[in-house]
């Protein structure tokens, strides 16, 4: 049995009638949200708001060929279709997050940890080297340039600070080839030690 009012509503939404689109959203959006919440795994709940998926469902509905009015006999058939789209959107994102190392949910940790009756910010490792690693690097560099000229040590220190070969040459008033020679000599020394 075909519900003519519902088919007319879908036809209006398909051609861009804003009233029809508004009625369609008002009538089904809360149900789509419940469908998404029912499908959303616990692992994704902290990462997504259910409205993210609701919007993705409506985007698929309005941009795809699914809006053909004669495809759905009544609102019940349309609800079933929306439930399928919602389920597929959630499962697709879950698969993407669990199969890709970039989004590996098992690697994620909460930013705040529970300590007694309150939450504390988890200590996060800095990108900078630890003080002991910095001291070790300084000692290694010192041994590497031992016996070299003061200018060679200055070249190494300026490069370590992030200056380009050209900037080091300009600052020290020497040719770029001289800077490269110092670096290549030290690189050769380093390779021979390893």
N, CA and C atoms as a LAMMPS dump frame, in Angstrom:
ITEM: TIMESTEP
0
ITEM: NUMBER OF ATOMS
582
ITEM: BOX BOUNDS ff ff ff
-5.0000000000000000e+02 5.0000000000000000e+02
-5.0000000000000000e+02 5.0000000000000000e+02
-5.0000000000000000e+02 5.0000000000000000e+02
ITEM: ATOMS id mol type element x y z
1 1 1 N 0.838 -1.178 0
2 1 2 C 0 0 0
3 1 3 C 0.883 1.242 0
4 2 1 N 0.663 2.183 -0.914
5 2 2 C 1.478 3.377 -1.06
6 2 3 C 0.818 4.529 -0.319
7 3 1 N 1.623 5.207 0.49
8 3 2 C 1.165 6.399 1.225
9 3 3 C 1.451 7.618 0.353
10 4 1 N 0.399 8.167 -0.276
11 4 2 C 0.564 9.277 -1.223
12 4 3 C 1.143 10.521 -0.566
13 5 1 N 0.742 10.806 0.69
14 5 2 C 1.28 11.988 1.389
15 5 3 C 2.794 11.863 1.575
16 6 1 N 3.222 10.662 1.957
17 6 2 C 4.651 10.457 2.186
18 6 3 C 5.431 10.54 0.879
19 7 1 N 4.908 9.943 -0.179
20 7 2 C 5.573 9.993 -1.482
21 7 3 C 5.658 11.441 -1.955
22 8 1 N 4.611 12.237 -1.725
23 8 2 C 4.63 13.664 -2.082
24 8 3 C 5.682 14.423 -1.284
25 9 1 N 5.806 14.073 0.002
26 9 2 C 6.818 14.712 0.849
27 9 3 C 8.225 14.405 0.32
28 10 1 N 8.479 13.155 -0.027
29 10 2 C 9.784 12.776 -0.577
30 10 3 C 10.045 13.472 -1.911
31 11 1 N 9.025 13.558 -2.743
32 11 2 C 9.18 14.223 -4.038
33 11 3 C 9.532 15.698 -3.831
34 12 1 N 8.863 16.35 -2.898
35 12 2 C 9.173 17.751 -2.605
36 12 3 C 10.598 17.921 -2.107
37 13 1 N 11.038 17.027 -1.207
38 13 2 C 12.404 17.1 -0.683
39 13 3 C 13.419 16.861 -1.789
40 14 1 N 13.092 15.93 -2.701
41 14 2 C 14.022 15.612 -3.793
42 14 3 C 14.241 16.792 -4.723
43 15 1 N 13.202 17.588 -4.967
44 15 2 C 13.34 18.729 -5.881
45 15 3 C 13.821 19.987 -5.159
46 16 1 N 14.033 19.892 -3.822
47 16 2 C 14.616 21.015 -3.098
48 16 3 C 13.629 21.92 -2.393
49 17 1 N 12.385 21.492 -2.225
50 17 2 C 11.393 22.285 -1.492
51 17 3 C 11.809 22.331 -0.017
52 18 1 N 12.124 23.525 0.459
53 18 2 C 12.66 23.661 1.819
54 18 3 C 11.649 23.244 2.877
55 19 1 N 10.387 23.486 2.643
56 19 2 C 9.362 23.061 3.608
57 19 3 C 9.32 21.538 3.701
58 20 1 N 9.386 20.883 2.556
59 20 2 C 9.354 19.419 2.542
60 20 3 C 10.601 18.86 3.233
61 21 1 N 11.745 19.466 2.963
62 21 2 C 12.988 19.014 3.612
63 21 3 C 12.883 19.21 5.119
64 22 1 N 12.383 20.374 5.535
65 22 2 C 12.216 20.642 6.958
66 22 3 C 11.282 19.655 7.629
67 23 1 N 10.176 19.334 6.974
68 23 2 C 9.227 18.357 7.536
69 23 3 C 9.868 16.976 7.643
70 24 1 N 10.612 16.62 6.605
71 24 2 C 11.272 15.319 6.605
72 24 3 C 12.284 15.225 7.75
73 25 1 N 13.075 16.27 7.913
74 25 2 C 14.063 16.286 9
75 25 3 C 13.375 16.266 10.357
76 26 1 N 12.344 17.096 10.528
77 26 2 C 11.635 17.133 11.814
78 26 3 C 11.023 15.786 12.163
79 27 1 N 10.51 15.104 11.166
80 27 2 C 9.83 13.848 11.426
81 27 3 C 10.789 12.701 11.714
82 28 1 N 11.965 12.706 11.08
83 28 2 C 12.83 11.53 11.17
84 28 3 C 14.17 11.757 11.877
85 29 1 N 14.571 13.001 12.116
86 29 2 C 15.912 13.232 12.65
87 29 3 C 16.119 12.616 14.026
88 30 1 N 15.157 12.748 14.916
89 30 2 C 15.335 12.171 16.254
90 30 3 C 15.438 10.649 16.176
91 31 1 N 14.705 10.038 15.254
92 31 2 C 14.794 8.583 15.082
93 31 3 C 16.15 8.171 14.515
94 32 1 N 16.66 8.963 13.577
95 32 2 C 17.976 8.658 13.018
96 32 3 C 19.035 8.764 14.111
97 33 1 N 18.902 9.767 14.979
98 33 2 C 19.859 9.919 16.079
99 33 3 C 19.815 8.7 16.999
100 34 1 N 18.624 8.212 17.311
101 34 2 C 18.512 7.011 18.142
102 34 3 C 19.102 5.793 17.446
103 35 1 N 18.892 5.692 16.133
104 35 2 C 19.469 4.58 15.371
105 35 3 C 20.99 4.617 15.452
106 36 1 N 21.562 5.814 15.316
107 36 2 C 23.02 5.957 15.378
108 36 3 C 23.511 5.6 16.765
109 37 1 N 22.85 6.113 17.791
110 37 2 C 23.292 5.82 19.165
111 37 3 C 23.244 4.335 19.47
112 38 1 N 22.246 3.654 18.929
113 38 2 C 22.139 2.208 19.155
114 38 3 C 23.291 1.462 18.477
115 39 1 N 23.785 1.968 17.367
116 39 2 C 24.841 1.3 16.609
117 39 3 C 26.247 1.708 17.054
118 40 1 N 26.387 2.867 17.692
119 40 2 C 27.702 3.447 17.981
120 40 3 C 28.448 2.635 19.034
121 41 1 N 29.575 2.016 18.697
122 41 2 C 30.343 1.241 19.677
123 41 3 C 30.941 2.157 20.748
124 42 1 N 31.153 1.601 21.908
125 42 2 C 31.695 2.37 23.043
126 42 3 C 33.028 3.026 22.668
127 43 1 N 33.829 2.344 21.864
128 43 2 C 35.15 2.879 21.49
129 43 3 C 35.056 4.181 20.703
130 44 1 N 33.956 4.398 19.998
131 44 2 C 33.813 5.619 19.194
132 44 3 C 33.05 6.724 19.916
133 45 1 N 32.436 6.406 21.037
134 45 2 C 31.585 7.395 21.705
135 45 3 C 32.342 8.608 22.205
136 46 1 N 33.569 8.433 22.606
137 46 2 C 34.366 9.571 23.066
138 46 3 C 34.932 10.392 21.92
139 47 1 N 34.845 9.874 20.71
140 47 2 C 35.441 10.531 19.551
141 47 3 C 34.429 11.248 18.678
142 48 1 N 33.182 10.787 18.731
143 48 2 C 32.166 11.33 17.836
144 48 3 C 30.912 11.681 18.612
145 49 1 N 30.278 12.718 18.16
146 49 2 C 28.941 13.035 18.608
147 49 3 C 28.008 12.3 17.655
148 50 1 N 26.896 11.811 18.143
149 50 2 C 25.981 11.081 17.264
150 50 3 C 25.501 11.962 16.112
151 51 1 N 25.474 13.274 16.314
152 51 2 C 25.025 14.174 15.24
153 51 3 C 25.989 14.166 14.053
154 52 1 N 27.254 13.812 14.275
155 52 2 C 28.187 13.686 13.155
156 52 3 C 27.681 12.636 12.175
157 53 1 N 27.227 11.513 12.724
158 53 2 C 26.721 10.436 11.876
159 53 3 C 25.348 10.766 11.306
160 54 1 N 24.523 11.449 12.101
161 54 2 C 23.197 11.84 11.61
162 54 3 C 23.361 12.713 10.37
163 55 1 N 24.274 13.664 10.432
164 55 2 C 24.51 14.532 9.272
165 55 3 C 25.025 13.735 8.079
166 56 1 N 25.883 12.758 8.341
167 56 2 C 26.398 11.922 7.242
168 56 3 C 25.268 11.102 6.615
169 57 1 N 24.343 10.635 7.444
170 57 2 C 23.197 9.878 6.918
171 57 3 C 22.365 10.773 6.011
172 58 1 N 22.027 11.964 6.49
173 58 2 C 21.204 12.863 5.679
174 58 3 C 21.937 13.298 4.413
175 59 1 N 23.241 13.471 4.505
176 59 2 C 23.996 13.83 3.303
177 59 3 C 23.88 12.722 2.26
178 60 1 N 23.999 11.481 2.699
179 60 2 C 23.855 10.364 1.76
180 60 3 C 22.459 10.326 1.167
181 61 1 N 21.462 10.574 1.993
182 61 2 C 20.081 10.52 1.527
183 61 3 C 19.82 11.603 0.489
184 62 1 N 20.257 12.817 0.78
185 62 2 C 19.922 13.936 -0.105
186 62 3 C 20.803 14.023 -1.35
187 63 1 N 21.975 13.426 -1.316
188 63 2 C 22.851 13.521 -2.488
189 63 3 C 22.828 12.272 -3.348
190 64 1 N 22.272 11.192 -2.831
191 64 2 C 22.268 9.948 -3.585
192 64 3 C 20.987 9.767 -4.382
193 65 1 N 20.929 8.679 -5.065
194 65 2 C 19.747 8.359 -5.876
195 65 3 C 18.64 7.77 -5.014
196 66 1 N 18.885 7.684 -3.701
197 66 2 C 17.929 7.056 -2.8
198 66 3 C 16.647 7.854 -2.633
199 67 1 N 16.622 9.107 -3.027
200 67 2 C 15.458 9.954 -2.798
201 67 3 C 14.374 9.763 -3.853
202 68 1 N 14.472 8.77 -4.694
203 68 2 C 13.413 8.523 -5.671
204 68 3 C 12.131 8.2 -4.915
205 69 1 N 11.096 9.016 -5.08
206 69 2 C 9.883 8.858 -4.274
207 69 3 C 9.217 7.5 -4.407
208 70 1 N 9.27 6.887 -5.574
209 70 2 C 8.587 5.61 -5.748
210 70 3 C 9.366 4.436 -5.154
211 71 1 N 10.553 4.705 -4.616
212 71 2 C 11.353 3.652 -3.998
213 71 3 C 10.757 3.238 -2.646
214 72 1 N 10.099 4.162 -1.979
215 72 2 C 9.551 3.905 -0.653
216 72 3 C 8.032 4.005 -0.702
217 73 1 N 7.368 2.959 -0.25
218 73 2 C 5.902 2.958 -0.28
219 73 3 C 5.322 3.786 0.856
220 74 1 N 6.053 3.824 1.987
221 74 2 C 5.537 4.568 3.133
222 74 3 C 6.688 4.926 4.082
223 75 1 N 6.339 5.603 5.162
224 75 2 C 7.333 6.069 6.13
225 75 3 C 8.062 4.9 6.788
226 76 1 N 7.385 3.786 6.967
227 76 2 C 8.022 2.63 7.591
228 76 3 C 9.171 2.099 6.727
229 77 1 N 8.966 2.034 5.434
230 77 2 C 10.036 1.609 4.526
231 77 3 C 11.194 2.596 4.557
232 78 1 N 10.886 3.874 4.623
233 78 2 C 11.916 4.907 4.666
234 78 3 C 12.722 4.803 5.96
235 79 1 N 12.018 4.532 7.087
236 79 2 C 12.721 4.349 8.369
237 79 3 C 13.699 3.181 8.286
238 80 1 N 13.276 2.105 7.679
239 80 2 C 14.157 0.942 7.521
240 80 3 C 15.384 1.286 6.698
241 81 1 N 15.176 2.067 5.644
242 81 2 C 16.296 2.51 4.825
243 81 3 C 17.253 3.386 5.633
244 82 1 N 16.694 4.339 6.403
245 82 2 C 17.53 5.219 7.236
246 82 3 C 18.319 4.409 8.258
247 83 1 N 17.688 3.389 8.839
248 83 2 C 18.386 2.541 9.81
249 83 3 C 19.566 1.834 9.15
250 84 1 N 19.386 1.365 7.935
251 84 2 C 20.477 0.705 7.218
252 84 3 C 21.618 1.661 6.904
253 85 1 N 21.282 2.878 6.467
254 85 2 C 22.323 3.867 6.171
255 85 3 C 23.079 4.221 7.449
256 86 1 N 22.341 4.429 8.555
257 86 2 C 22.99 4.768 9.833
258 86 3 C 23.932 3.649 10.263
259 87 1 N 23.456 2.396 10.184
260 87 2 C 24.284 1.254 10.569
261 87 3 C 25.556 1.198 9.713
262 88 1 N 25.41 1.391 8.406
263 88 2 C 26.565 1.319 7.511
264 88 3 C 27.564 2.438 7.779
265 89 1 N 27.081 3.662 8.056
266 89 2 C 27.984 4.786 8.332
267 89 3 C 28.817 4.522 9.583
268 90 1 N 28.155 4.033 10.629
269 90 2 C 28.859 3.767 11.891
270 90 3 C 29.859 2.624 11.713
271 91 1 N 29.436 1.548 11.078
272 91 2 C 30.33 0.394 10.904
273 91 3 C 31.514 0.732 10.003
274 92 1 N 31.263 1.531 8.981
275 92 2 C 32.349 1.942 8.091
276 92 3 C 33.41 2.733 8.854
277 93 1 N 32.966 3.656 9.694
278 93 2 C 33.927 4.444 10.485
279 93 3 C 34.638 3.562 11.5
280 94 1 N 33.926 2.641 12.129
281 94 2 C 34.543 1.749 13.104
282 94 3 C 35.609 0.879 12.444
283 95 1 N 35.291 0.334 11.262
284 95 2 C 36.285 -0.477 10.539
285 95 3 C 37.504 0.35 10.179
286 96 1 N 37.255 1.576 9.721
287 96 2 C 38.375 2.447 9.352
288 96 3 C 39.255 2.726 10.562
289 97 1 N 38.659 2.929 11.695
290 97 2 C 39.423 3.247 12.906
291 97 3 C 40.14 2.047 13.494
292 98 1 N 39.633 0.863 13.297
293 98 2 C 40.27 -0.311 13.902
294 98 3 C 41.248 -0.993 12.965
295 99 1 N 41.148 -0.742 11.67
296 99 2 C 42.05 -1.409 10.732
297 99 3 C 43.236 -0.549 10.328
298 100 1 N 43.208 0.718 10.64
299 100 2 C 44.266 1.624 10.249
300 100 3 C 45.074 1.989 11.484
301 101 1 N 46.368 1.827 11.424
302 101 2 C 47.209 2.123 12.581
303 101 3 C 47.099 3.59 12.993
304 102 1 N 46.895 4.465 12.029
305 102 2 C 46.785 5.889 12.33
306 102 3 C 45.654 6.147 13.319
307 103 1 N 44.556 5.408 13.184
308 103 2 C 43.399 5.617 14.046
309 103 3 C 43.198 4.475 15.027
310 104 1 N 44.229 3.702 15.296
311 104 2 C 44.102 2.525 16.142
312 104 3 C 43.539 2.918 17.507
313 105 1 N 42.322 2.488 17.777
314 105 2 C 41.653 2.854 19.021
315 105 3 C 42.333 2.245 20.245
316 106 1 N 43.013 1.114 20.06
317 106 2 C 43.68 0.47 21.186
318 106 3 C 44.9 1.265 21.654
319 107 1 N 45.434 2.117 20.808
320 107 2 C 46.614 2.912 21.171
321 107 3 C 46.253 4.19 21.913
322 108 1 N 44.996 4.567 21.887
323 108 2 C 44.596 5.833 22.492
324 108 3 C 44.504 5.719 24.002
325 109 1 N 44.845 6.811 24.654
326 109 2 C 44.744 6.875 26.104
327 109 3 C 44.001 8.149 26.47
328 110 1 N 43.317 8.107 27.574
329 110 2 C 42.599 9.296 28.035
330 110 3 C 43.595 10.368 28.451
331 111 1 N 43.224 11.629 28.23
332 111 2 C 44.087 12.731 28.606
333 111 3 C 44.071 12.932 30.121
334 112 1 N 42.928 12.66 30.737
335 112 2 C 42.805 12.776 32.193
336 112 3 C 42.666 11.386 32.793
337 113 1 N 43.322 11.168 33.927
338 113 2 C 43.225 9.892 34.621
339 113 3 C 42.585 10.113 35.991
340 114 1 N 41.863 9.131 36.443
341 114 2 C 41.159 9.227 37.719
342 114 3 C 42.135 8.939 38.845
343 115 1 N 42.263 9.874 39.788
344 115 2 C 43.11 9.702 40.979
345 115 3 C 42.225 9.976 42.189
346 116 1 N 41.806 8.914 42.838
347 116 2 C 40.921 9.081 43.992
348 116 3 C 39.569 9.614 43.553
349 117 1 N 39.241 10.803 44.059
350 117 2 C 37.922 11.369 43.758
351 117 3 C 37.971 12.476 42.71
352 118 1 N 39.105 12.64 42.027
353 118 2 C 39.205 13.693 41.011
354 118 3 C 40.041 13.223 39.813
355 119 1 N 39.908 13.959 38.717
356 119 2 C 40.665 13.655 37.503
357 119 3 C 41.909 14.534 37.45
358 120 1 N 43.032 13.927 37.035
359 120 2 C 44.28 14.672 36.875
360 120 3 C 44.762 14.541 35.447
361 121 1 N 45.401 15.582 34.982
362 121 2 C 45.968 15.575 33.644
363 121 3 C 47.106 14.566 33.59
364 122 1 N 47.045 13.676 32.604
365 122 2 C 48.094 12.671 32.434
366 122 3 C 49.376 13.368 32
367 123 1 N 50.503 12.916 32.505
368 123 2 C 51.768 13.501 32.062
369 123 3 C 52.057 12.983 30.659
370 124 1 N 52.346 13.894 29.774
371 124 2 C 52.576 13.561 28.378
372 124 3 C 54.049 13.772 28.071
373 125 1 N 54.645 12.791 27.419
374 125 2 C 56.07 12.89 27.087
375 125 3 C 56.299 14.031 26.103
376 126 1 N 57.319 14.818 26.371
377 126 2 C 57.649 15.938 25.494
378 126 3 C 58.405 15.441 24.272
379 127 1 N 58.348 16.228 23.207
380 127 2 C 59.093 15.871 22
381 127 3 C 60.585 16.123 22.178
382 128 1 N 60.935 17.035 23.073
383 128 2 C 62.338 17.354 23.307
384 128 3 C 63.027 16.178 23.989
385 129 1 N 64.327 16.049 23.787
386 129 2 C 65.031 14.966 24.476
387 129 3 C 65.037 15.208 25.979
388 130 1 N 65.14 14.125 26.719
389 130 2 C 65.21 14.248 28.178
390 130 3 C 66.531 14.926 28.536
391 131 1 N 66.624 15.494 29.738
392 131 2 C 67.892 16.126 30.131
393 131 3 C 69.086 15.177 30.045
394 132 1 N 68.905 13.919 30.438
395 132 2 C 70.036 12.983 30.374
396 132 3 C 70.413 12.683 28.918
397 133 1 N 69.416 12.571 28.031
398 133 2 C 69.717 12.34 26.612
399 133 3 C 70.435 13.544 26.023
400 134 1 N 70.064 14.734 26.457
401 134 2 C 70.722 15.947 25.979
402 134 3 C 72.179 15.991 26.429
403 135 1 N 72.438 15.61 27.674
404 135 2 C 73.815 15.581 28.192
405 135 3 C 74.639 14.547 27.424
406 136 1 N 74.063 13.391 27.156
407 136 2 C 74.775 12.367 26.404
408 136 3 C 75.1 12.845 24.995
409 137 1 N 74.148 13.528 24.359
410 137 2 C 74.392 14.047 23.01
411 137 3 C 75.493 15.102 23.036
412 138 1 N 75.462 15.969 24.054
413 138 2 C 76.506 16.996 24.177
414 138 3 C 77.882 16.36 24.371
415 139 1 N 77.955 15.339 25.225
416 139 2 C 79.232 14.653 25.459
417 139 3 C 79.73 13.981 24.179
418 140 1 N 78.849 13.337 23.455
419 140 2 C 79.228 12.668 22.22
420 140 3 C 79.753 13.681 21.202
421 141 1 N 79.053 14.807 21.079
422 141 2 C 79.469 15.838 20.139
423 141 3 C 80.832 16.418 20.542
424 142 1 N 81.021 16.597 21.826
425 142 2 C 82.296 17.125 22.316
426 142 3 C 83.449 16.183 21.964
427 143 1 N 83.227 14.878 22.137
428 143 2 C 84.262 13.904 21.774
429 143 3 C 84.491 13.886 20.268
430 144 1 N 83.425 14.083 19.501
431 144 2 C 83.519 14.048 18.049
432 144 3 C 84.356 15.203 17.516
433 145 1 N 84.208 16.399 18.112
434 145 2 C 84.945 17.555 17.592
435 145 3 C 86.24 17.822 18.362
436 146 1 N 86.6 16.901 19.283
437 146 2 C 87.854 17.064 20.03
438 146 3 C 89.024 17.086 19.048
439 147 1 N 89.902 18.043 19.227
440 147 2 C 91.079 18.163 18.385
441 147 3 C 90.822 18.946 17.103
442 148 1 N 89.599 19.376 16.884
443 148 2 C 89.284 20.175 15.697
444 148 3 C 89.487 21.642 16.037
445 149 1 N 89.508 22.493 15.029
446 149 2 C 89.714 23.93 15.253
447 149 3 C 88.466 24.543 15.876
448 150 1 N 88.658 25.749 16.428
449 150 2 C 87.536 26.477 17.028
450 150 3 C 86.477 26.793 15.972
451 151 1 N 86.932 27.097 14.747
452 151 2 C 85.983 27.401 13.668
453 151 3 C 85.145 26.158 13.333
454 152 1 N 85.763 24.968 13.304
455 152 2 C 85.014 23.74 13.049
456 152 3 C 83.951 23.527 14.122
457 153 1 N 84.322 23.754 15.38
458 153 2 C 83.369 23.605 16.478
459 153 3 C 82.217 24.601 16.329
460 154 1 N 82.547 25.815 15.867
461 154 2 C 81.518 26.836 15.66
462 154 3 C 80.574 26.446 14.522
463 155 1 N 81.127 25.864 13.452
464 155 2 C 80.307 25.391 12.332
465 155 3 C 79.31 24.345 12.833
466 156 1 N 79.81 23.397 13.604
467 156 2 C 78.955 22.327 14.107
468 156 3 C 77.862 22.898 15.019
469 157 1 N 78.234 23.801 15.901
470 157 2 C 77.245 24.376 16.827
471 157 3 C 76.167 25.164 16.093
472 158 1 N 76.544 25.933 15.075
473 158 2 C 75.556 26.703 14.311
474 158 3 C 74.623 25.779 13.522
475 159 1 N 75.182 24.712 12.963
476 159 2 C 74.331 23.744 12.247
477 159 3 C 73.383 23.048 13.22
478 160 1 N 73.883 22.763 14.406
479 160 2 C 73.065 22.125 15.444
480 160 3 C 71.916 23.033 15.868
481 161 1 N 72.127 24.333 15.803
482 161 2 C 71.074 25.291 16.143
483 161 3 C 70.037 25.424 15.03
484 162 1 N 70.311 24.795 13.876
485 162 2 C 69.327 24.791 12.808
486 162 3 C 69.613 25.73 11.654
487 163 1 N 70.774 26.389 11.653
488 163 2 C 71.115 27.269 10.54
489 163 3 C 71.457 26.446 9.309
490 164 1 N 71.152 26.988 8.143
491 164 2 C 71.502 26.305 6.901
492 164 3 C 72.995 26.471 6.643
493 165 1 N 73.49 25.706 5.67
494 165 2 C 74.91 25.8 5.315
495 165 3 C 75.239 27.223 4.876
496 166 1 N 74.364 27.829 4.07
497 166 2 C 74.584 29.2 3.608
498 166 3 C 74.597 30.194 4.75
499 167 1 N 73.686 30.02 5.725
500 167 2 C 73.625 30.931 6.875
501 167 3 C 74.869 30.805 7.745
502 168 1 N 75.356 29.568 7.926
503 168 2 C 76.583 29.358 8.708
504 168 3 C 77.755 30.033 8.001
505 169 1 N 77.838 29.853 6.678
506 169 2 C 78.935 30.463 5.914
507 169 3 C 78.888 31.982 6.023
508 170 1 N 77.714 32.562 5.905
509 170 2 C 77.579 34.019 6.012
510 170 3 C 77.964 34.513 7.4
511 171 1 N 77.517 33.818 8.417
512 171 2 C 77.797 34.259 9.777
513 171 3 C 79.288 34.196 10.1
514 172 1 N 79.963 33.161 9.576
515 172 2 C 81.388 32.998 9.889
516 172 3 C 82.303 33.648 8.853
517 173 1 N 81.728 34.135 7.765
518 173 2 C 82.528 34.78 6.729
519 173 3 C 83.404 33.808 5.961
520 174 1 N 82.914 32.59 5.755
521 174 2 C 83.667 31.59 5.002
522 174 3 C 82.795 31.094 3.846
523 175 1 N 83.369 30.311 2.972
524 175 2 C 82.648 29.802 1.81
525 175 3 C 81.803 28.588 2.225
526 176 1 N 80.694 28.373 1.523
527 176 2 C 79.808 27.238 1.82
528 176 3 C 80.543 25.901 1.685
529 177 1 N 81.469 25.813 0.719
530 177 2 C 82.229 24.567 0.556
531 177 3 C 83.024 24.25 1.814
532 178 1 N 83.522 25.277 2.493
533 178 2 C 84.279 25.047 3.734
534 178 3 C 83.368 24.464 4.816
535 179 1 N 82.141 24.977 4.879
536 179 2 C 81.179 24.467 5.861
537 179 3 C 80.857 23.01 5.54
538 180 1 N 80.599 22.718 4.291
539 180 2 C 80.279 21.338 3.89
540 180 3 C 81.446 20.393 4.158
541 181 1 N 82.66 20.886 3.922
542 181 2 C 83.841 20.058 4.164
543 181 3 C 83.938 19.667 5.636
544 182 1 N 83.72 20.624 6.532
545 182 2 C 83.777 20.339 7.972
546 182 3 C 82.733 19.282 8.331
547 183 1 N 81.513 19.475 7.83
548 183 2 C 80.429 18.543 8.147
549 183 3 C 80.714 17.161 7.571
550 184 1 N 81.211 17.115 6.331
551 184 2 C 81.529 15.828 5.713
552 184 3 C 82.656 15.117 6.457
553 185 1 N 83.653 15.872 6.915
554 185 2 C 84.751 15.27 7.682
555 185 3 C 84.234 14.657 8.979
556 186 1 N 83.373 15.395 9.668
557 186 2 C 82.825 14.879 10.927
558 186 3 C 81.914 13.68 10.678
559 187 1 N 81.156 13.717 9.591
560 187 2 C 80.303 12.586 9.245
561 187 3 C 81.164 11.348 8.987
562 188 1 N 82.295 11.526 8.28
563 188 2 C 83.2 10.412 8.027
564 188 3 C 83.777 9.871 9.32
565 189 1 N 84.12 10.763 10.235
566 189 2 C 84.638 10.345 11.557
567 189 3 C 83.602 9.538 12.313
568 190 1 N 82.389 10.001 12.24
569 190 2 C 81.296 9.339 12.942
570 190 3 C 81.063 7.935 12.36
571 191 1 N 81.067 7.831 11.041
572 191 2 C 80.858 6.534 10.402
573 191 3 C 81.987 5.567 10.717
574 192 1 N 83.202 6.08 10.808
575 192 2 C 84.331 5.185 11.116
576 192 3 C 84.275 4.678 12.543
577 193 1 N 83.652 5.457 13.462
578 193 2 C 83.514 5.005 14.858
579 193 3 C 82.454 3.944 14.987
580 194 1 N 81.494 3.961 14.072
581 194 2 C 80.413 2.985 14.175
582 194 3 C 80.817 1.763 13.405
